[in-house]
Amino acid sequence: MLNFQNLFLLLTALFLLWKPAMCKNGCTEKCGRIHIQFPFYLRNSKFNHTTGYPRGFELLCTDAHETVLDLPSVPVKLFVKSIDYKSQQIQLYDPQNCLPRELIMLGNSSISPFKFPSFGSQNVSFFRCNSMACPILLLGSESDFVDPEIVSCTKLSDVYSVQWYVGDELKNSVVAEWINPDCSSCEAKGSKCKYKNGTQSEVECFVCPTNGLSTSTIALIAAGMWRIICPFSFSVFGCL
């Protein structure tokens, strides 16, 4: 009986020690698969983000754990596919697989504090086809070629000099980037970023503290406990 009591003690101790290392003080959060940190913040978060964060980087975490970029100045609803904090780029998509429906409302509007990578401005046209619920996006062309896919479709609108780019390699998404605040150097060093001394003009790097034990520490503690318990449990399990 003593053997099983010691085994239970070991398993209980490991359970109490095994807590994921999570950043505290609101320096990182997560919505679904998206890791969220400065300059972004969650509007419906348990943390207080009323100060110390730049305007325009507000995200919303839905009940389905999807991350939405909130752009109050633009009547579009774009979901976040990924955020690259080192290159300072955010990939946006439509979960209904109908990105043109959102882009037709976006047009060539500004999405400050973000901007689209410079692929050069282009003209685009949107068409509605009877057999398709989602509008068709057609890039402008100087040739006289008419895409047979849109011959029987109705043109919804032309949008000139758009900066966004939708290519096959982006898979129903667009990429935007931000310049300020610039935290790329902090990310390159494996650190986090925040405004310096409560200002909103200069940033500084810092190491996000954790409230859990590292995996190596847990392994050392577990090994030590096993060496203590092992002599009592030799008859059942044997010792290494």
Residue, then its C-alpha position, 0 to 999 in steps of 0.5 A: m500500500l505504501n508503494f501506491q501512496n508514494l506513487f500518488l504523492l509523486l503524481t500529485a506533486l507533478f500536477l501541481l508543478w506542471k503549470p504552463a509558463m504564461c506571461k503575467n501583467g498583461c504582456t501577452e494574451k491569446c485568442g485561438r491560435i493568435h498570440i496577442q501582445f504590444p502594440f495589439y490588445l484585446r478589447n474584451s480582455k480581463f487586462n486593463h488596456t486603457t493606457g500604455y497602448p497605441r490607438g488603432f491596434e484593438l482586436l476582438c476575440t469572438d466566442a468562437h475564438e477568432t481574432v478580429l481587427d477592429l477598424p472603426s473608420v472603415p466598414v469592414k470586418l477582417f479576421v486575423k490569420s497571423i501576426d508576425y511581430k518581427s516583420q511587423q505584418i498582420q495577415l487578414y482574411d475572411p472566414q466565409n471565404c469571400l474576401p472580395r465582399e470586404l474589399i469592395m467596402l474597403g476600396n482605397s480607404s486608409i487603414s491607419p495605423f496600418k498600410f499595405p506593403s508597396f506592390g504599386s497601386q492598381n485598379v480593380s473591378f468587382f462583378r456579381c454573377n448569378s451563380m455565385a454569392c460572392p463577388i468576383l474581383l478582377l484586377g485592372s488590365e490595359s489589354d482588350f481581353v475580356d475574361p469569359e468568367i465575367v461575360s454574363c456578370t454585372k459590374l458592381s463597381d470600379v475602384y482605382s489606385v488600391q494599395w492592397y494586393v490579393g494573389d494566389e500565394l496569399k490564399n484569400s487574404v491580404v497583408a498589412e504592416w505597421i511602422n510605429p511603434d517599432c518593436s522589431s529589434c526587441e523581437a529579434k532579441g527575444s524580448k517584448c516591447k512597451y512604451k518607455n516611461g509611460t510615453q507614446s513616442e519611444v519604446e523599450c525592450f523588456v523580458c516578460p516575467t512568468n508565473g510558472l516553472s520552466t520545463s527543466t526545473i520541473a524535470l529536476i524536481a521530479a527526478g529528485m522526488w523519484r530518487i527519494i520515493c524509489p527505494f520504497s517502491f522498488s518491489v513494484f516498479g524497480c529503480l533506475 
